Amino acid sequence: MPESARLVADLRARGHAAIISGAGPTVVVLGTEEMLDELARTPFQGFDRRLLHVGGPAHIVSICED
């Protein structure tokens, strides 16, 4: 997975929120539609791209101790 780690480092250096998914070698990038469109035009040798849509607006739930 050194290739995945290098890709994550490269994406982060460009300002993207990139992580290794699970045990790898999948790399997940979170971003706005504009940011992801830019990445869709960027070649990443050895990796396939899949655009996944996350459902509905996100909600934040805060759970605090009494």
Backbone as ProteinMPNN parsed JSONL, in Angstrom:
{"seq_chain_A": "MPESARLVADLRARGHAAIISGAGPTVVVLGTEEMLDELARTPFQGFDRRLLHVGGPAHIVSICED", "coords_chain_A": {"N_chain_A": [[0.783, -1.207, 0.0], [2.104, 1.225, -0.272], [1.778, 2.859, -2.477], [-0.825, 3.819, -2.208], [-0.544, 5.318, 0.139], [1.25, 7.267, -0.759], [-0.377, 8.507, -2.659], [-2.417, 9.556, -1.013], [-0.884, 11.393, 0.491], [-0.095, 13.13, -1.584], [-2.599, 14.102, -2.457], [-3.485, 15.373, -0.104], [-1.524, 17.341, 0.094], [-2.36, 18.954, -1.919], [-4.557, 20.047, -0.792], [-6.818, 18.489, -0.392], [-9.227, 16.462, 1.338], [-8.217, 13.525, 2.128], [-8.156, 10.005, 2.688], [-7.08, 6.718, 3.716], [-9.103, 4.008, 3.097], [-10.427, 1.793, 5.37], [-8.544, -1.16, 5.55], [-7.212, -0.591, 3.304], [-6.39, -1.06, -0.205], [-7.837, 1.154, -0.907], [-8.491, 4.573, -1.545], [-10.109, 7.33, -0.202], [-11.65, 10.358, -1.023], [-12.902, 13.332, 0.159], [-14.95, 16.061, -0.726], [-15.995, 19.178, -2.265], [-18.279, 19.453, -5.028], [-17.024, 20.834, -7.105], [-14.29, 20.531, -6.454], [-14.018, 17.768, -6.687], [-14.644, 17.418, -9.353], [-12.391, 18.555, -10.506], [-10.471, 16.67, -9.725], [-11.389, 14.515, -11.191], [-10.426, 15.015, -13.679], [-7.768, 14.675, -13.394], [-5.0, 12.615, -13.885], [-4.338, 9.534, -12.252], [-2.135, 7.262, -11.994], [-2.5, 3.762, -11.952], [-4.724, 3.681, -10.365], [-8.271, 3.404, -10.172], [-11.178, 5.431, -10.67], [-14.092, 6.205, -8.837], [-17.078, 7.814, -8.532], [-18.893, 8.487, -5.785], [-21.999, 9.131, -4.335], [-23.052, 10.761, -1.456], [-25.772, 10.319, 0.676], [-28.459, 12.655, 1.254], [-28.559, 15.769, 3.267], [-26.05, 16.295, 5.731], [-26.138, 15.588, 9.243], [-25.341, 16.701, 12.492], [-24.857, 15.193, 15.528], [-24.68, 15.747, 18.886], [-23.551, 14.218, 21.739], [-23.618, 14.389, 25.102], [-22.229, 13.967, 28.38], [-24.181, 13.711, 31.397]], "CA_chain_A": [[0.0, 0.0, 0.0], [2.854, 2.476, -0.323], [1.209, 3.709, -3.537], [-1.99, 4.489, -1.626], [-0.041, 6.324, 1.083], [1.791, 8.377, -1.558], [-1.512, 9.214, -3.249], [-3.041, 10.342, 0.061], [0.008, 12.523, 0.777], [-0.187, 14.051, -2.716], [-3.915, 14.748, -2.416], [-3.499, 16.289, 1.042], [-0.672, 18.487, -0.25], [-3.176, 19.799, -2.806], [-5.663, 20.601, -0.016], [-7.977, 17.602, -0.38], [-9.421, 15.592, 2.503], [-8.012, 12.17, 1.609], [-7.864, 8.998, 3.706], [-7.078, 5.31, 3.298], [-10.338, 3.39, 3.562], [-10.234, 0.489, 5.993], [-7.181, -1.684, 5.482], [-6.634, -0.182, 2.03], [-5.647, 0.085, -0.719], [-8.763, 2.176, -1.383], [-8.319, 5.941, -1.061], [-11.359, 8.084, -0.245], [-11.448, 11.806, -1.012], [-14.127, 14.083, 0.403], [-14.795, 17.42, -1.221], [-17.113, 19.781, -2.965], [-18.437, 18.979, -6.404], [-15.988, 21.476, -7.928], [-13.003, 19.901, -6.161], [-14.023, 16.41, -7.214], [-14.582, 17.548, -10.813], [-10.971, 18.773, -10.824], [-9.785, 15.385, -9.578], [-11.831, 13.622, -12.263], [-9.605, 15.323, -14.858], [-6.367, 14.46, -13.03], [-4.64, 11.195, -13.983], [-3.695, 8.875, -11.119], [-1.716, 5.976, -12.547], [-2.661, 2.603, -11.089], [-5.949, 3.785, -9.578], [-9.538, 3.674, -10.847], [-12.001, 6.412, -9.959], [-15.533, 5.977, -8.725], [-17.741, 8.917, -7.848], [-19.963, 7.994, -4.924], [-22.787, 10.216, -3.757], [-23.479, 10.561, -0.073], [-27.179, 10.696, 0.781], [-28.999, 13.804, 1.963], [-27.707, 16.659, 4.053], [-25.485, 15.694, 6.944], [-26.594, 16.096, 10.537], [-24.384, 16.49, 13.567], [-25.5, 14.89, 16.801], [-23.732, 15.873, 19.989], [-23.984, 13.471, 22.918], [-22.816, 14.86, 26.233], [-22.513, 13.349, 29.669], [-25.006, 14.534, 32.304]], "C_chain_A": [[0.829, 1.278, 0.0], [2.314, 3.423, -1.39], [0.014, 4.486, -3.005], [-1.552, 5.592, -0.674], [0.535, 7.526, 0.34], [0.663, 9.196, -2.179], [-2.199, 10.086, -2.204], [-2.183, 11.57, 0.374], [-0.066, 13.575, -0.325], [-1.509, 14.811, -2.691], [-3.999, 15.747, -1.268], [-2.646, 17.525, 0.771], [-1.407, 19.461, -1.164], [-4.396, 20.366, -2.093], [-6.91, 19.744, 0.034], [-8.026, 16.786, 0.909], [-9.37, 14.152, 2.008], [-7.632, 11.236, 2.745], [-7.748, 7.633, 3.04], [-8.332, 4.697, 3.898], [-10.047, 2.006, 4.119], [-8.784, 0.07, 5.964], [-6.503, -1.316, 4.169], [-6.796, -1.273, 0.981], [-6.531, 1.222, -1.206], [-8.473, 3.521, -0.728], [-9.656, 6.652, -1.24], [-11.015, 9.567, -0.154], [-12.808, 12.461, -0.824], [-13.922, 15.497, -0.101], [-16.064, 17.935, -1.856], [-17.176, 19.223, -4.383], [-17.355, 19.56, -7.311], [-14.628, 20.821, -7.713], [-12.93, 18.513, -6.784], [-14.022, 16.406, -8.735], [-13.138, 17.752, -11.264], [-10.207, 17.456, -10.754], [-10.162, 14.412, -10.685], [-11.004, 13.834, -13.529], [-8.119, 15.085, -14.607], [-6.032, 12.981, -13.133], [-3.934, 10.701, -12.718], [-3.364, 7.461, -11.565], [-1.867, 4.867, -11.511], [-3.914, 2.627, -10.238], [-7.136, 4.027, -10.498], [-10.298, 4.69, -10.016], [-13.45, 5.99, -9.953], [-16.121, 7.132, -7.94], [-18.923, 8.346, -7.082], [-20.687, 9.186, -4.32], [-23.215, 9.828, -2.349], [-24.902, 11.076, 0.031], [-27.409, 11.939, 1.608], [-28.028, 14.687, 2.731], [-27.237, 15.967, 5.325], [-26.078, 16.348, 8.187], [-25.524, 15.793, 11.568], [-25.164, 16.275, 14.848], [-24.428, 14.957, 17.873], [-24.304, 15.146, 21.195], [-23.047, 13.848, 24.052], [-23.196, 14.104, 27.497], [-23.36, 14.293, 30.504], [-24.15, 15.271, 33.295]], "O_chain_A": [[0.274, 2.346, 0.259], [2.38, 4.642, -1.234], [-0.149, 5.667, -3.309], [-2.125, 6.681, -0.678], [0.337, 8.668, 0.754], [0.73, 10.424, -2.223], [-2.529, 11.238, -2.484], [-2.713, 12.674, 0.507], [-0.097, 14.773, -0.041], [-1.533, 16.027, -2.883], [-4.525, 16.846, -1.438], [-3.007, 18.63, 1.175], [-1.107, 20.655, -1.178], [-5.189, 21.084, -2.701], [-7.963, 20.218, 0.461], [-6.991, 16.463, 1.493], [-10.37, 13.622, 1.524], [-6.887, 11.611, 3.651], [-8.256, 7.421, 1.939], [-8.59, 4.857, 5.091], [-9.492, 1.151, 3.429], [-7.896, 0.849, 6.31], [-5.35, -1.683, 3.94], [-7.318, -2.341, 1.303], [-6.045, 2.155, -1.846], [-8.24, 3.604, 0.477], [-10.263, 6.582, -2.309], [-10.202, 9.982, 0.672], [-13.751, 12.176, -1.562], [-12.848, 16.074, 0.074], [-17.066, 17.228, -1.968], [-16.23, 18.599, -4.862], [-16.829, 18.866, -8.182], [-13.894, 20.582, -8.671], [-11.902, 18.129, -7.342], [-13.464, 15.497, -9.35], [-12.711, 17.195, -12.275], [-9.388, 17.163, -11.625], [-9.35, 13.573, -11.077], [-10.894, 12.93, -14.358], [-7.301, 15.272, -15.507], [-6.717, 12.16, -12.523], [-3.048, 11.37, -12.186], [-4.212, 6.571, -11.517], [-1.435, 4.996, -10.365], [-4.153, 1.698, -9.467], [-7.03, 4.759, -11.482], [-10.09, 4.799, -8.808], [-13.968, 5.481, -10.946], [-15.707, 7.398, -6.811], [-19.845, 7.786, -7.675], [-20.059, 10.135, -3.85], [-23.675, 8.714, -2.099], [-25.209, 12.157, -0.472], [-26.66, 12.24, 2.537], [-26.837, 14.392, 2.831], [-27.953, 15.155, 5.911], [-26.466, 17.516, 8.168], [-24.878, 14.746, 11.517], [-26.026, 17.077, 15.208], [-23.393, 14.298, 17.773], [-25.422, 15.433, 21.623], [-21.835, 13.65, 23.968], [-24.333, 13.66, 27.659], [-23.283, 15.512, 30.355], [-24.671, 16.008, 34.132]]}, "name": "protein", "num_of_chains": 1, "seq": "MPESARLVADLRARGHAAIISGAGPTVVVLGTEEMLDELARTPFQGFDRRLLHVGGPAHIVSICED"}
